[in-house]
């Protein structure tokens, strides 16, 4: 009976430690037992097994990512490489490879360093504007698919699927295409 009481005291200490945010390993250390001992107790005693299971299910400690203000110089250089690659139009994966880091490291840095996260977002927005400009140039040249795509995505309250379906049902889609071609013909020529 004395052994059970000792075990229960140790389990109580472990429970308090885990509830206060310690890991199971740290809690075992504070209780004065090894994790192997705890594993043996769990294997032999169904009551202890149930208690430990309850402790772990109630309080799972998730490590928090600390927000850092300044990256190390080597990290800063890799971050600069990523930003340059994103601005050049590369994907995030290619940008990470160019900086010789993994994709999970990229996401960790975005969470840890606010300035880096802001620079990444700025680069991605700039890339979107770049693609939008190209799409507009293609649309100006009379590419009807580009025109429809541009209108649907930049003026969705007017040019939605219903608008183009109605044009098609009323056989006015052809008139729309002809009107777009006329606009292209009559538009002033600019060198691009």
C-alpha positions as CSV (number, residue, x, y, z in Angstrom):
1,X,0.0,0.0,0.0
2,X,2.9,2.3,0.8
3,X,4.3,1.9,-2.8
4,X,0.9,2.9,-4.3
5,X,0.9,6.0,-2.1
6,X,4.4,7.0,-3.2
7,X,3.4,6.5,-6.9
8,X,0.3,8.6,-6.4
9,X,2.3,11.4,-4.9
10,X,4.7,11.3,-7.8
11,X,1.8,11.3,-10.3
12,X,0.3,14.3,-8.5
13,X,3.6,16.2,-8.8
14,X,3.8,15.3,-12.5
15,X,0.2,16.5,-13.0
16,X,0.9,19.8,-11.3
17,X,4.0,20.3,-13.4
18,X,2.3,19.5,-16.7
19,X,-0.6,21.8,-15.8
20,X,1.9,24.6,-15.1
21,X,3.3,24.2,-18.6
22,X,6.2,21.8,-18.1
23,X,6.8,19.0,-20.6
24,X,6.3,15.4,-19.4
25,X,10.1,14.8,-19.3
26,X,10.6,17.9,-17.1
27,X,7.7,16.9,-14.9
28,X,9.2,13.5,-14.3
29,X,12.5,15.1,-13.4
30,X,10.8,17.3,-10.8
31,X,8.9,14.3,-9.4
32,X,12.3,12.6,-9.0
33,X,11.6,9.7,-11.4
34,X,12.8,8.9,-14.9
35,X,10.5,8.7,-17.9
36,X,11.3,5.0,-18.1
37,X,10.0,4.5,-14.6
38,X,6.8,6.3,-15.5
39,X,6.5,4.1,-18.6
40,X,6.9,1.0,-16.5
41,X,4.2,2.2,-14.1
42,X,1.9,2.9,-17.0
43,X,2.5,-0.5,-18.4
44,X,1.8,-2.4,-15.1
45,X,-1.0,-0.3,-13.6
46,X,-4.2,0.5,-15.5
47,X,-5.1,3.2,-12.9
48,X,-1.8,5.0,-13.4
49,X,-2.2,4.6,-17.2
50,X,-5.6,6.2,-17.1
51,X,-4.3,9.1,-14.9
52,X,-1.4,9.9,-17.2
53,X,-3.6,9.7,-20.2
54,X,-6.0,12.1,-18.5
55,X,-3.1,14.5,-17.6
56,X,-1.8,14.5,-21.1
57,X,-5.1,15.0,-22.8
58,X,-6.1,17.9,-20.5
59,X,-2.9,19.8,-20.9
60,X,-0.8,19.4,-24.0
61,X,2.0,21.9,-24.0
62,X,2.5,23.5,-27.4
63,X,5.8,25.4,-27.6
64,X,5.2,29.0,-28.5
65,X,7.3,30.6,-31.2
66,X,9.0,33.6,-29.8
67,X,8.8,36.8,-31.8
68,X,12.3,38.0,-32.5
69,X,13.1,41.5,-33.5
70,X,16.5,41.0,-35.3
71,X,17.6,38.1,-37.4
72,X,21.2,36.9,-37.3
73,X,23.4,38.3,-40.1
74,X,23.4,34.9,-41.9
75,X,19.6,34.8,-41.6
76,X,19.3,38.4,-42.9
77,X,21.4,37.5,-46.0
78,X,19.2,34.5,-46.7
79,X,16.0,36.6,-46.1
80,X,17.3,39.2,-48.6
81,X,17.9,36.4,-51.2
82,X,14.3,35.2,-50.7
83,X,12.9,38.7,-51.1
84,X,14.9,39.4,-54.3
85,X,13.8,36.1,-55.8
86,X,10.1,36.7,-54.9
87,X,10.3,40.2,-56.5
88,X,11.8,38.6,-59.6
89,X,8.7,36.5,-59.9
90,X,9.9,33.2,-58.5
91,X,7.7,30.9,-56.4
92,X,8.2,30.8,-52.7
93,X,9.7,27.3,-53.0
94,X,12.3,28.4,-55.6
95,X,13.1,31.4,-53.5
96,X,13.8,29.2,-50.5
97,X,16.0,26.9,-52.6
98,X,17.9,29.9,-53.8
99,X,18.5,31.0,-50.2
100,X,19.4,27.4,-49.3
101,X,16.7,27.0,-46.6
102,X,13.7,24.7,-46.2
103,X,10.1,25.8,-46.7
104,X,9.3,25.2,-43.0
105,X,12.2,27.5,-42.1
106,X,10.7,30.2,-44.3
107,X,7.3,29.9,-42.5
108,X,9.0,29.9,-39.1
109,X,10.9,33.1,-40.0
110,X,7.7,34.7,-41.2
111,X,6.2,34.1,-37.7
112,X,9.4,35.0,-35.8
113,X,10.4,38.2,-37.7
114,X,7.6,40.7,-38.3
115,X,9.7,42.8,-40.6
116,X,10.5,39.8,-42.8
117,X,6.9,38.9,-43.0
118,X,6.0,42.4,-44.1
119,X,8.7,42.3,-46.8
120,X,7.4,39.0,-48.1
121,X,3.9,40.3,-48.3
122,X,5.0,43.4,-50.1
123,X,7.0,41.3,-52.6
124,X,4.0,39.1,-53.2
125,X,1.7,42.1,-53.7
126,X,4.2,43.6,-56.1
127,X,4.3,40.4,-58.0
128,X,0.5,40.4,-58.3
129,X,0.6,43.9,-59.7
130,X,3.2,42.8,-62.2
131,X,1.0,40.0,-63.4
132,X,-2.0,42.2,-63.5
133,X,-0.1,44.7,-65.8
134,X,0.8,41.9,-68.2
135,X,-2.8,40.7,-68.2
136,X,-4.0,44.2,-69.0
137,X,-1.5,44.5,-71.9
138,X,-2.7,41.2,-73.3
139,X,-6.3,42.2,-72.9
140,X,-5.6,45.5,-74.7
141,X,-4.2,43.5,-77.7
142,X,-7.7,42.0,-78.0
143,X,-7.2,38.6,-76.3
144,X,-10.9,38.0,-75.3
145,X,-10.0,35.4,-72.7
146,X,-7.7,37.9,-71.0
147,X,-10.4,40.6,-71.2
148,X,-13.0,38.4,-69.6
149,X,-10.6,37.2,-66.9
150,X,-9.6,40.8,-66.2
151,X,-13.1,42.1,-66.0
152,X,-14.4,39.2,-63.9
153,X,-11.6,39.6,-61.4
154,X,-11.3,43.4,-61.2
155,X,-15.0,44.3,-61.5
156,X,-16.8,41.3,-60.2
157,X,-20.0,43.1,-59.2
158,X,-20.6,43.9,-62.8
159,X,-18.7,41.3,-64.8
160,X,-19.5,38.0,-63.1
161,X,-20.5,34.6,-64.5
162,X,-24.1,35.6,-64.8
163,X,-23.2,38.6,-67.0
164,X,-21.3,36.5,-69.5
165,X,-23.9,33.7,-69.4
166,X,-26.6,36.2,-70.2
167,X,-24.5,37.5,-73.1
168,X,-24.0,34.0,-74.4
169,X,-27.7,33.1,-74.0
170,X,-28.8,36.3,-75.8
171,X,-26.3,35.6,-78.5
172,X,-24.7,38.9,-77.6
173,X,-21.3,37.5,-76.7
174,X,-20.3,37.8,-80.4
175,X,-21.3,41.4,-80.3
176,X,-19.2,41.9,-77.2
177,X,-16.2,40.4,-78.9
178,X,-16.7,42.5,-82.0
179,X,-17.0,45.6,-79.8
180,X,-13.8,44.7,-78.0
181,X,-12.0,44.3,-81.3
182,X,-13.3,47.7,-82.5
183,X,-12.0,49.3,-79.3
184,X,-8.6,47.7,-79.9
185,X,-8.6,49.0,-83.6
186,X,-9.5,52.5,-82.6
187,X,-7.2,52.7,-79.5
188,X,-4.2,55.0,-79.9
189,X,-1.1,53.0,-80.6
190,X,1.6,53.1,-78.0
191,X,4.9,51.4,-77.9
192,X,5.2,48.8,-75.1
